[in-house]
Amino acid sequence: MLVCGNGGSCSDADHIVGELMKSFEGKRPLNISLQQKLEEVSPERGKMLAEKLQQGLPAISLTVHQSLITAIANDIRGDVIYAQQVIGWGNPGDILIGLSTSGNSKNVIDAMIVAKAKGLITIGLTGETGGKMKDWCDILINVPETRTAYVQELHLPIYHAICMMIENEIFG
């Protein structure tokens, strides 16, 4: 899963990834085979790693790679910072979640366009109208609000619910 947004939605993108990369509501112990391999590889540290590490789900926030983002903005152009990352990391069947309170963030829209071209599933979280982004969303979750702060407040329980459903489906 790839996730992107700007401003407060950037923080929400990071938040979503945090909920998926380690346990959120439920337990996610490593499978027994990996636990045993960790102990074989390092008798000293393996047991602790086997007990402490949690099963993660592959998720990347496209907002956190500052050297890459600034290189793309400088060498190509600023509004393709997420689209270029979808080129590199996105594979058919992967998911891109784009957050935009207005639905009109050019860099998120460009990421959605690239994702569609590469065969990713696109999910948009927006405000009331869905903005221009709705045209490239396989799934559009648009909340009934237009004010930025209120849209972001409504997005939080939605993505928490999505993360809980994913965790429950995969880990029981």
C-alpha positions in Angstrom: 0.0 0.0 0.0 1.3 3.5 -0.9 -0.2 6.5 0.8 0.1 10.2 0.1 -1.3 13.7 1.0 -0.3 17.2 1.7 -0.2 19.2 5.0 -2.5 17.6 7.5 -3.2 14.9 5.0 0.5 14.2 4.8 0.4 13.5 8.6 -2.6 11.3 8.0 -0.7 9.3 5.4 2.1 8.7 7.8 -0.4 7.8 10.5 -2.1 5.2 8.3 1.3 3.6 7.5 2.1 3.5 11.2 -1.1 1.6 12.0 -0.4 -1.0 9.2 3.4 -1.6 9.8 2.9 -2.8 13.4 0.0 -4.0 15.5 -2.8 -1.6 15.8 -5.7 -3.1 17.8 -4.9 -6.7 17.7 -1.9 -8.9 18.4 0.4 -9.7 15.4 3.1 -12.1 16.6 5.6 -13.3 14.0 5.0 -16.8 12.6 6.7 -19.6 14.4 9.0 -20.3 11.4 10.4 -16.8 11.4 10.7 -16.8 15.2 12.8 -20.0 15.0 15.0 -18.6 12.2 15.7 -15.4 14.2 16.9 -17.6 17.1 19.1 -19.7 14.7 20.6 -16.6 13.1 21.4 -15.0 16.4 21.2 -17.0 19.6 22.1 -13.8 21.5 19.4 -11.4 20.0 17.1 -13.7 18.1 14.9 -14.7 21.0 14.3 -11.0 21.9 13.5 -10.1 18.3 11.2 -13.1 17.9 9.3 -12.0 21.1 9.2 -8.2 20.4 8.8 -7.8 16.7 5.3 -7.7 15.2 4.0 -8.9 11.9 3.8 -5.8 9.6 1.8 -5.1 6.5 3.8 -3.6 3.6 2.9 0.1 3.5 4.9 3.1 2.4 4.1 6.8 3.0 5.2 8.7 0.0 5.6 11.8 2.1 8.7 10.9 4.2 11.6 10.5 1.7 12.9 14.1 1.9 16.0 13.6 -0.2 14.0 11.9 -2.9 11.1 14.4 -2.8 13.5 17.4 -3.1 15.4 15.7 -5.9 12.2 15.1 -7.8 11.0 18.6 -7.2 14.3 20.1 -8.2 15.2 17.9 -11.2 11.7 17.2 -12.6 9.0 19.4 -11.1 7.3 19.7 -7.7 3.8 18.5 -8.6 5.1 15.0 -9.6 6.8 14.1 -6.2 4.2 11.3 -5.6 3.7 10.2 -9.2 7.5 9.5 -9.5 7.4 7.4 -6.4 4.4 5.4 -7.7 6.5 4.7 -10.8 9.2 3.2 -8.7 7.2 1.4 -6.0 3.8 0.7 -7.4 3.0 -2.7 -8.9 -0.3 -4.0 -10.4 -2.7 -5.0 -7.6 -1.1 -2.7 -5.1 -3.2 0.0 -3.5 -2.6 3.8 -3.5 -4.5 5.8 -0.9 -4.6 9.5 -1.8 -5.8 12.0 0.8 -6.9 15.5 -0.3 -9.4 17.5 1.6 -10.5 19.4 -1.6 -9.8 16.5 -3.9 -7.9 18.9 -6.1 -4.2 18.4 -5.0 -2.3 18.2 -8.3 0.5 16.0 -6.8 -2.0 13.5 -5.4 -4.1 13.5 -8.6 -0.9 12.9 -10.7 -0.1 9.9 -8.4 -3.6 8.6 -8.9 -3.2 8.9 -12.7 0.1 7.0 -12.7 -1.4 4.4 -10.3 -4.3 3.8 -12.6 -1.9 3.4 -15.6 0.2 0.9 -13.7 -2.8 -1.2 -12.5 -2.9 -0.2 -8.9 -6.2 0.1 -7.0 -6.9 3.7 -6.1 -8.7 4.9 -3.0 -9.4 8.6 -2.4 -10.3 10.2 0.8 -11.7 13.7 0.1 -14.1 16.3 1.2 -17.7 16.6 0.1 -17.4 17.0 -3.7 -14.5 14.6 -4.3 -12.9 17.3 -6.4 -11.0 16.4 -9.6 -9.5 13.4 -7.9 -12.7 11.5 -8.0 -12.2 10.8 -11.7 -9.2 8.5 -10.9 -10.5 6.8 -7.8 -11.7 3.2 -7.9 -13.1 3.9 -4.4 -14.0 7.4 -3.3 -14.6 8.1 0.3 -15.8 11.7 0.4 -17.0 13.1 3.7 -19.9 15.5 3.9 -17.8 18.6 4.7 -15.8 21.3 2.9 -13.8 22.9 5.7 -10.3 21.5 5.8 -10.1 20.9 9.5 -13.5 19.2 9.6 -12.7 17.0 6.6 -9.5 15.9 8.3 -11.4 15.2 11.5 -13.9 13.0 9.6 -11.1 11.1 7.8 -9.5 9.9 11.1 -12.2 7.5 12.2 -12.6 6.3 8.6 -9.0 5.3 8.1 -8.8 3.9 11.6 -11.8 1.7 10.7 -10.1 0.7 7.5 -6.9 -0.2 9.3 -8.9 -2.2 11.9 -10.8 -4.1 9.2 -7.5 -4.9 7.3 -5.9 -6.1 10.5 -8.9 -8.2 11.5 -9.1 -9.8 8.1 -5.5 -10.7 7.9 -4.6 -11.5 11.5 -8.1 -12.4 13.0 
